Amino acid sequence: MGENKLIVRHSAQPTVLSNFVSRYTTPIEVLYDGPILEVTIYFKPLGINQFIEDPHTLFKQNTALNFNPFPDFIPNMTEILATSDRILQRKKLEAYWLSKLQIKAFQPITEVILALESEERIEDIAHKNGFSRQYLSKLFSKVVGKSPVEYRKIHRFRAAIAKQKNMKSLTELSHESLFYDQSHLIKDFKQFTSVSPYTFFKKVDTDQEYLWLFI
């Protein structure tokens, strides 16, 4: 396993390996060696905060190997993974995580997220909330796990993927997704995927809810 490569192999012994990935700046290549029982849980911004007390500790690690957030996590995930009926498996997984849910309010971070997604200037967002830009960045990174600049870049990238089907060209897609220009869009796509947007959209079915780039 390297910094940007992960090899997943079948274990001869019954075991559960759980990793938490919060941030990376380049794509992670995942190689599967044999059949694997796997469940992926995707947390939206502030999502993990509703389940554990100190997500900032996780965020600082970038990738938390042997993620074990609850005392009963391993036995319950072992049972869930052993469930062959996929519908029942999803119900068990949902019920388990809902049992750990702790509803918390994250004001004004929720409003900051919406403002970032609408492309308000970060200085204006900070001023509106009575913060300096430096304090806003520090607070946002602690709670969300990314700086406001990083979050906006990711949101812009995701927006481009969602809109691509209805665009006639990369120039139009760049404009509608609020990139500065086509070169800006291409640069960000290469950073996040290691390929150009032309190659990305040829290989990925953007109609799917969850996207995987197979190489």
C-alpha positions in Angstrom: 0.0 0.0 0.0 1.4 3.4 -1.1 0.3 6.9 -0.3 -2.1 6.9 -3.3 -2.6 3.2 -3.9 -4.5 0.7 -1.8 -4.5 -3.1 -2.4 -7.5 -4.9 -0.9 -7.1 -8.7 -0.5 -9.4 -11.4 0.9 -8.5 -12.6 4.4 -8.5 -16.3 5.2 -9.5 -15.3 8.8 -12.9 -13.7 9.6 -12.0 -10.1 10.2 -13.3 -6.6 9.7 -11.0 -3.8 8.5 -12.5 -0.3 8.6 -10.9 2.8 7.3 -12.0 6.4 7.5 -10.8 8.7 4.6 -11.5 12.4 5.1 -9.2 14.2 2.7 -6.7 13.7 -0.2 -5.5 16.0 -2.9 -4.8 13.4 -5.6 -6.8 10.3 -6.6 -6.5 7.0 -4.7 -6.1 3.9 -6.8 -7.8 0.9 -5.3 -6.8 -2.6 -6.5 -9.0 -5.6 -5.5 -7.2 -8.9 -5.3 -10.0 -11.5 -5.1 -13.7 -11.2 -3.9 -14.2 -8.8 -0.9 -17.3 -8.2 1.3 -17.3 -4.4 1.4 -19.6 -1.6 2.5 -18.9 2.1 1.8 -20.6 4.8 3.8 -20.4 8.3 2.4 -20.9 11.2 4.8 -22.0 14.5 3.5 -20.4 17.7 5.0 -21.0 17.7 8.8 -22.4 14.2 8.5 -19.7 12.4 10.6 -20.1 15.1 13.2 -23.5 13.7 14.0 -22.1 10.4 15.1 -18.8 10.9 16.9 -17.6 13.5 19.4 -14.3 14.6 18.0 -14.2 14.3 14.2 -11.3 16.9 14.1 -9.0 14.1 15.3 -10.0 12.0 12.3 -9.6 14.9 9.9 -6.0 15.5 11.0 -5.1 12.0 10.2 -6.3 12.2 6.5 -6.8 8.5 6.5 -7.6 6.7 9.8 -6.7 3.0 9.5 -8.6 0.6 11.8 -11.4 3.1 12.3 -13.4 1.9 15.3 -15.7 4.6 16.5 -18.0 2.7 18.9 -17.4 -0.1 21.5 -19.8 -2.4 19.6 -18.7 -1.4 16.1 -16.7 -4.5 15.1 -19.2 -7.2 16.2 -22.1 -5.3 14.6 -20.3 -4.7 11.3 -19.2 -8.3 11.3 -22.8 -9.4 11.5 -23.9 -6.9 8.9 -21.2 -7.9 6.4 -22.2 -11.6 6.9 -25.8 -10.9 5.9 -26.3 -12.2 2.4 -29.6 -10.6 1.7 -28.6 -7.1 0.4 -31.9 -5.4 1.3 -31.8 -6.8 4.8 -28.1 -5.8 5.0 -28.9 -2.2 4.1 -31.7 -2.2 6.7 -29.4 -3.5 9.4 -26.6 -1.0 8.5 -29.1 1.9 8.6 -30.6 0.8 11.9 -27.2 0.5 13.5 -25.9 3.9 12.5 -29.2 5.6 13.3 -28.8 4.1 16.8 -25.6 6.2 17.1 -27.1 9.4 15.7 -26.7 12.6 17.8 -28.5 15.6 16.3 -26.3 18.7 16.6 -26.7 22.2 15.3 -23.7 23.7 13.5 -24.5 27.3 13.1 -23.1 29.3 11.4 -21.1 26.6 9.5 -24.3 25.4 7.8 -24.9 28.9 6.4 -21.2 29.2 5.5 -21.4 26.0 3.4 -24.4 27.3 1.5 -22.7 30.6 0.9 -19.6 28.9 -0.4 -21.7 26.8 -2.8 -23.3 30.0 -4.1 -19.8 31.4 -4.8 -20.0 34.3 -2.3 -16.5 35.8 -1.7 -14.9 34.2 1.4 -14.1 37.6 2.8 -17.7 38.6 2.6 -18.9 35.4 4.2 -16.5 35.9 7.1 -17.5 39.6 7.5 -21.2 38.7 7.5 -20.6 36.3 10.4 -18.4 38.6 12.3 -15.2 36.6 11.7 -11.8 37.3 10.2 -11.0 35.2 7.1 -8.3 33.5 9.1 -10.7 32.5 11.9 -13.4 31.4 9.5 -10.9 29.1 7.7 -9.6 27.7 11.0 -13.2 27.0 12.3 -14.4 25.6 9.0 -11.4 23.2 8.7 -11.9 22.0 12.3 -15.6 21.2 11.7 -15.7 20.2 8.1 -12.2 18.8 7.6 -11.3 21.1 4.7 -10.6 24.7 4.2 -13.3 26.9 2.6 -11.1 27.1 -0.5 -10.8 23.3 -0.7 -14.5 22.8 -0.1 -15.5 25.3 -2.8 -13.2 23.6 -5.3 -14.7 20.2 -4.6 -18.2 21.5 -4.9 -17.5 23.2 -8.2 -16.0 19.9 -9.5 -19.1 18.0 -8.4 -21.4 20.6 -9.9 -19.6 20.2 -13.3 -20.1 16.4 -13.2 -23.8 16.8 -12.4 -24.4 19.4 -15.2 -22.2 17.8 -17.9 -25.1 15.8 -19.6 -26.9 19.0 -20.5 -23.9 21.0 -21.8 -22.9 21.3 -25.4 -19.2 21.9 -24.8 -16.6 22.2 -22.0 -16.7 26.0 -22.5 -20.4 26.0 -21.6 -19.8 23.6 -18.8 -17.0 25.8 -17.4 -19.3 28.8 -17.4 -22.3 27.1 -15.9 -20.2 25.5 -13.2 -18.6 28.8 -12.3 -15.1 28.0 -13.3 -13.0 31.0 -14.5 -12.6 29.4 -17.9 -12.1 26.0 -19.7 -8.5 25.9 -18.7 -9.5 26.2 -15.0 -12.0 23.3 -15.4 -9.4 21.1 -17.1 -6.8 21.8 -14.4 -9.1 20.9 -11.5 -10.3 17.7 -13.3 -6.8 16.6 -13.7 -6.0 17.3 -10.1 -9.0 15.3 -8.8 -9.0 12.4 -11.3 -5.5 12.4 -13.0 -7.3 12.5 -16.4 -8.7 15.2 -18.6 -12.5 15.9 -18.5 -12.7 14.5 -22.0 -11.4 11.1 -20.8 -13.3 11.3 -17.5 -16.7 11.7 -19.1 -16.0 8.9 -21.6 -15.2 6.4 -18.8 -17.8 7.5 -16.2 -21.6 7.1 -16.3 -22.6 10.4 -14.7 -26.2 9.2 -14.4 -25.2 6.9 -11.5 -25.6 8.2 -8.0 -22.1 7.2 -7.0 -19.3 7.5 -9.5 -16.3 5.3 -10.0 -13.5 5.8 -12.5 -12.2 2.4 -13.6 -8.7 2.5 -15.1 
